[in-house]
Amino acid sequence: MGDFSVNLENLISDLRRIVGDKWVVTQREFMEGYLRDETPDPVRPRAAEGLILVKPSSAEDVAGILKLANANKVPVFPVGGRTGLVGGSVPIKPGIILSLERMNKIEVDRENIMAVAEAGATLGDLIKAADEAGLFFPPHPGDEGAQIGGLIATNAGGSRAVKYGVMRNYIRGLEIVLPTGEILSLGGKLLKNNTGYDLMQLAIGCEGTLCVITKAVIRLFPKSKVMVTLVVPFNTRSDALKTVPEILRSGVMPLAIEYVQIREIEEAAKHLNERWPVQRGFAQLIMILDGASQEEMLLRCEEISEICESNSAMDIMLAETAEEQSRILRIRSNIYTALKPHMIDILDVTVPPSNLEKLMNEVDVIAAKYDVYLPAYGHAGDGNLHVHIMKEGVTDMRMADRIKSEIYKAAVALGGVITGEHGVGSLRIKDLGLVLSEKHIEIMESIKRIFDPNNILNPNKVLP
Ligand SMILES: Cc1cc2nc3c(=O)[nH]c(=O)nc-3n(C[C@H](O)[C@H](O)[C@H](O)COP(=O)(O)OP(=O)(O)OC[C@H]3O[C@@H](n4cnc5c(N)ncnc54)[C@H](O)[C@@H]3O)c2cc1C
C-alpha cells in the first residue's frame, strides 16, 4: 500500500499517535464511502490505491497530521460530507483522507446572532441548531449531509440564496490549518473587519487546496414569523423567465426563485414516491417568501401573483404549512438524485440573470444539433442553470465533451462562467481557460505555492 517514499509503517504509527489507534483506518473495505462523492459515475475520478483514512478530533490533531504529511510530502485529501458534484474530495493519489466528522460541535450565540460550528457538523445540524435557538440559517444547497467545512470550501449556494446570498455572505470568521501545520484564526464574531488582506475570503471557495477549515463563525438571521412557498405554472419557459426580473425589481425579495420543468420535477416526485402538487404548465417557478406578519405576507403574495398573472401564469399554488413547504423543497432538491442514474454530467453554468432565457434557448439549439435530451432547471433568481448531459442519445464521452464545451461557450458568450456553485474540483480544470486569463491562473498558482509549498493538499484539484 502507498507509493510515497516515507516508510508506511512509521507513517501509520505516527498518525495513530496523533489521533489514537481507533481513528486511523487502513483497510479498504472500511473506507469505501470516503472514496467517492456525488459526481455522476461516468465522469467521477477514480480513487487511488494506498490510502489511509484519518479522523482527527481537534485543530491541533489536524495540525499534527499536516505537519507530518508535509515533512514526508504525503498528499492529504480533506473530505466533508462527500456531496460534491465535481470530484473535489476524491483521493486521486496515494495518501491520507482527512475526515473531520468527529469535529461536529455547534454553539449558537444568540446575542450576536451567530453560530460557531466545527467543520464536521452537517448542514442539517446547523439548520436544526439555529432553529432550536429561534434563529434561521437561510442557504439550502440541496443535500443536508454536506458538512460546514465542505460548504465553505466550495462556497456553496443553493436555492435560498436570492435574498441573503451564498456561503461567503454568512462567514464572519474561520479557523484554518495550513498545509505546513500552522493554525490561523481569521476574522471573528465581527460584522466589519478591514485589517489587512482578507485571507478568510481566499480560504472560502478554495476547495481544500489552500488549507483545512476546522471551525467557522457563521452569521444567522432572525427566524421569519411567516414563510410561504408559491408554485407558479406557466405554459412557456419564456413567460416564466421574463417574470423573474420583474419580481426582483418589485421590491419583494423572495428567498428563492427556482425554475423547473414539469417533466423533471415529476420524475423527482416519483423517485420519492410522492406526487408533485402542481400538474399544470410546461414551466414552473417555485418561490419562497418570508415576512414579519400574515398581513405583510398576504400583501407580498398578492404583489407577486399580480406580476405572475400579467405574464400569463396559470392557477398559483400557495403552500403555507411547514410540512407542505419542506415537501416541495425536498422534491426540488431531488431532481438531481432522480436523474443521476441516467446522467453523464451535471453542469452549473451561470449568466447574468437577465440572460438566462437566452442561455436556455442556446441549450435547446445544442440539444437539437446533437439530437439529445438536455434537461435544464435551476436557481433562476441567481442566473444559475443546471444542465444535465444525459446518457440518452450520447454515443461516447467525446460527444459528451463536445456538448459540454458548446454549453460552456454559450454561457461565456452571454457574460457567464462555467461554474456558479459546484466549483472546479477535478472535472472543470481543463475548461478554466474559457473564463480565467493566463495571468489569473498564474496568480492562483503563486498563491497555492505560498500556502502549500510542497503541493500536498488536495493536489491536482482546481489548478491545472
Ligand atoms: C442532491 C444534491 C443537491 C445539491 N445542490 C446544491 C446546490 O443547490 N447548491 C450548491 O452549491 N451545491 C449543491 N450540491 C453540491 C454539494 O452539496 C456542495 O458542493 C457541498 O457544499 C459540498 O460539501 P461536502 O461537505 O459534501 O464536501 P465534499 O464533497 O466532501 O468536499 C467538497 C470540497 O470541499 C473540500 N473540503 C471538504 N471539507 C473541507 C474542510 N474541512 N477544509 C477544507 N476543504 C474541505 C474537499 O476537499 C472538496 O474539494 C448538491 C449536491 C447534491 C448531492
The ligand as an SDF file (V2000), in Angstrom:
LIG
                    3D

 53 58  0  0  0  0  0  0  0  0999 V2000
  -28.7450   16.3490   -4.3080 C   0  0  0  0  0  0  0  0  0  0  0  0
  -27.7010   17.4180   -4.2710 C   0  0  0  0  0  0  0  0  0  0  0  0
  -28.0720   18.7360   -4.4300 C   0  0  0  0  0  0  0  0  0  0  0  0
  -27.1050   19.7490   -4.3960 C   0  0  0  0  0  0  0  0  0  0  0  0
  -27.4990   21.0360   -4.5430 N   0  0  0  0  0  0  0  0  0  0  0  0
  -26.5880   22.0260   -4.4690 C   0  0  0  0  0  0  0  0  0  0  0  0
  -26.9810   23.3870   -4.6080 C   0  0  0  0  0  0  0  0  0  0  0  0
  -28.1460   23.6840   -4.8080 O   0  0  0  0  0  0  0  0  0  0  0  0
  -26.0280   24.3360   -4.4880 N   0  0  0  0  0  0  0  0  0  0  0  0
  -24.7020   24.0390   -4.2620 C   0  0  0  0  0  0  0  0  0  0  0  0
  -23.8790   24.9510   -4.1450 O   0  0  0  0  0  0  0  0  0  0  0  0
  -24.3040   22.7560   -4.1530 N   0  0  0  0  0  0  0  0  0  0  0  0
  -25.2070   21.7530   -4.2600 C   0  0  0  0  0  0  0  0  0  0  0  0
  -24.7950   20.4560   -4.1610 N   0  0  0  0  0  0  0  0  0  0  0  0
  -23.3460   20.1790   -4.0380 C   0  0  0  0  0  0  0  0  0  0  0  0
  -22.7960   19.9620   -2.6190 C   0  0  0  0  0  0  0  0  0  0  0  0
  -23.7900   19.7250   -1.6730 O   0  0  0  0  0  0  0  0  0  0  0  0
  -21.8620   21.0590   -2.2320 C   0  0  0  0  0  0  0  0  0  0  0  0
  -20.7680   21.1470   -3.0900 O   0  0  0  0  0  0  0  0  0  0  0  0
  -21.3370   20.9660   -0.7670 C   0  0  0  0  0  0  0  0  0  0  0  0
  -21.0200   22.2710   -0.4560 O   0  0  0  0  0  0  0  0  0  0  0  0
  -20.1160   20.0810   -0.5180 C   0  0  0  0  0  0  0  0  0  0  0  0
  -19.9970   19.8440    0.8850 O   0  0  0  0  0  0  0  0  0  0  0  0
  -19.4460   18.4550    1.4450 P   0  0  0  0  0  0  0  0  0  0  0  0
  -19.2930   18.5600    2.9040 O   0  0  0  0  0  0  0  0  0  0  0  0
  -20.2520   17.3340    0.9320 O   0  0  0  0  0  0  0  0  0  0  0  0
  -17.9960   18.4600    0.7820 O   0  0  0  0  0  0  0  0  0  0  0  0
  -17.2080   17.3360   -0.0470 P   0  0  0  0  0  0  0  0  0  0  0  0
  -17.9760   16.9380   -1.2550 O   0  0  0  0  0  0  0  0  0  0  0  0
  -16.7710   16.2550    0.8660 O   0  0  0  0  0  0  0  0  0  0  0  0
  -15.9550   18.1910   -0.4880 O   0  0  0  0  0  0  0  0  0  0  0  0
  -16.0880   19.2720   -1.3680 C   0  0  0  0  0  0  0  0  0  0  0  0
  -14.7570   20.0440   -1.4440 C   0  0  0  0  0  0  0  0  0  0  0  0
  -14.5070   20.6810   -0.2020 O   0  0  0  0  0  0  0  0  0  0  0  0
  -13.2400   20.2770    0.3250 C   0  0  0  0  0  0  0  0  0  0  0  0
  -13.4060   20.1890    1.7810 N   0  0  0  0  0  0  0  0  0  0  0  0
  -14.3090   19.4590    2.4730 C   0  0  0  0  0  0  0  0  0  0  0  0
  -14.1730   19.6870    3.7900 N   0  0  0  0  0  0  0  0  0  0  0  0
  -13.1550   20.5750    3.9330 C   0  0  0  0  0  0  0  0  0  0  0  0
  -12.5210   21.2060    5.0460 C   0  0  0  0  0  0  0  0  0  0  0  0
  -12.9080   20.9700    6.3060 N   0  0  0  0  0  0  0  0  0  0  0  0
  -11.5000   22.0660    4.8120 N   0  0  0  0  0  0  0  0  0  0  0  0
  -11.0870   22.3130    3.5380 C   0  0  0  0  0  0  0  0  0  0  0  0
  -11.6360   21.7480    2.4560 N   0  0  0  0  0  0  0  0  0  0  0  0
  -12.6570   20.8950    2.6540 C   0  0  0  0  0  0  0  0  0  0  0  0
  -12.9470   18.9530   -0.3430 C   0  0  0  0  0  0  0  0  0  0  0  0
  -11.5550   18.7120   -0.3930 O   0  0  0  0  0  0  0  0  0  0  0  0
  -13.5590   19.1590   -1.7180 C   0  0  0  0  0  0  0  0  0  0  0  0
  -12.6860   19.8590   -2.5490 O   0  0  0  0  0  0  0  0  0  0  0  0
  -25.7380   19.4180   -4.2160 C   0  0  0  0  0  0  0  0  0  0  0  0
  -25.3620   18.0920   -4.0550 C   0  0  0  0  0  0  0  0  0  0  0  0
  -26.3200   17.0940   -4.0970 C   0  0  0  0  0  0  0  0  0  0  0  0
  -25.8690   15.6760   -3.9330 C   0  0  0  0  0  0  0  0  0  0  0  0
  1  2  1  0
  2  3  1  0
  2 52  2  0
  3  4  2  0
  4  5  1  0
  4 50  1  0
  5  6  2  0
  6  7  1  0
  6 13  1  0
  7  8  2  0
  7  9  1  0
  9 10  1  0
 10 11  2  0
 10 12  1  0
 12 13  2  0
 13 14  1  0
 14 15  1  0
 14 50  1  0
 15 16  1  0
 16 17  1  0
 16 18  1  0
 18 19  1  0
 18 20  1  0
 20 21  1  0
 20 22  1  0
 22 23  1  0
 23 24  1  0
 24 25  2  0
 24 26  1  0
 24 27  1  0
 27 28  1  0
 28 29  2  0
 28 30  1  0
 28 31  1  0
 31 32  1  0
 32 33  1  0
 33 34  1  0
 33 48  1  0
 34 35  1  0
 35 36  1  0
 35 46  1  0
 36 37  1  0
 36 45  1  0
 37 38  2  0
 38 39  1  0
 39 40  1  0
 39 45  2  0
 40 41  1  0
 40 42  2  0
 42 43  1  0
 43 44  2  0
 44 45  1  0
 46 47  1  0
 46 48  1  0
 48 49  1  0
 50 51  2  0
 51 52  1  0
 52 53  1  0
M  END
$$$$
